[in-house]
Amino acid sequence: MIARLGETRPSPFRSREERDLERIEKREAVLKAAVEMFNARGFHATSLDDLAASLGISKPTIYHYLGNKDQVLLECLTRGLMQLRAAAEEAQTLPGTGLDRLRAFLRSYADVNMRDFGKSVIRTGEEALAPESAERLREMKREIDAALRNLVRAGIEDKSIAAGDVTMIAFTLAGALNWPGRWYNPAKGRSISDVAEAMVDILTAGLAPR
């Protein structure tokens, strides 16, 4: 059918917005497959050829969307740390006591560490990255550690948390809540939220003033 003069006909070409959305969706698909494979096999035991084969694409396609193997891992780890940083920022805005805000952050902290991108932070050491990439991650980790200490300190100041060594408390909490990133198995039947809640209950029971 011939369009009349001035009449708009449907275009067989995708709009820029559609192309951008498709690029985002494909990039996310590659990243999700990468983090799952790194967590399951280990970073060094996974090649970009393995990743490409799992998706039915070519290795240059991975380069197009994410870059080389170091850049793929950096994106996975950055995503996990950004989730932790966002959880810390949100906790600081919540109502309640310092202990209430700390508990909220710790639940989110454990939750993130039991999901794919959080797991990658726990399971893959910085030595796998190029030096400049590793330093970027260390800076993000320092920010998260500082946020945790600030939440502990605020609880001590408002007396909802017993006085103690802020750094030692923070390291103990973070150390315990990092480990679910290695041992949590959804096939065992307990949900991520249940495990996070139970662990935070145990860890914060000793923080309340006596």
Salt bridges, closest charged atoms under 4 A:
GLU22 OE1 - ARG14 NH1 1.92
GLU22 OE2 - LYS26 NZ 2.69
GLU28 OE2 - ARG79 NH2 2.93
GLU36 OE2 - LYS32 NZ 2.43
ASP49 OD1 - LYS59 NZ 3.64
ASP50 OD2 - ARG41 NH1 3.19
GLU75 OE2 - ARG27 NH1 3.65
GLU75 OE2 - ARG79 NH2 3.55
ASP111 OD1 - ARG115 NE 2.64
ASP116 OD2 - LYS32 NZ 2.90
GLU126 OE1 - ARG138 NH1 2.99
GLU126 OE2 - LYS141 NZ 3.23
GLU135 OE1 - ARG138 NH2 3.20
GLU135 OE2 - ARG142 NH2 2.77
GLU139 OE1 - ARG142 NH2 2.92
GLU143 OE1 - ARG85 NH1 2.74
GLU197 OE2 - ARG103 NH2 3.42
GLU197 OE1 - ARG107 NE 3.66
ASP201 OD1 - ARG103 NH2 2.74
